[in-house]
Amino acid sequence: MAPYNFKESIAEDIKEIEVALSVLNGLRDVNTARLALLKEAEERGI
């Protein structure tokens, strides 16, 4: 049985976490933009 490469597995997990964080940051940016548009619409009375 070949030894398990923990370093490689951890590196892969970190890559997956970085992708998830990137997606969450993108969603946060989208939500921030949506809130800004809603605030602008409210101020204009639309």
Secondary structure, DSSP 8 states (H G I E B T S, - for coil): -----HHHHHHHHHHHHHHHHHHHHHHHHHHHHHHHHHHHHHHHT-
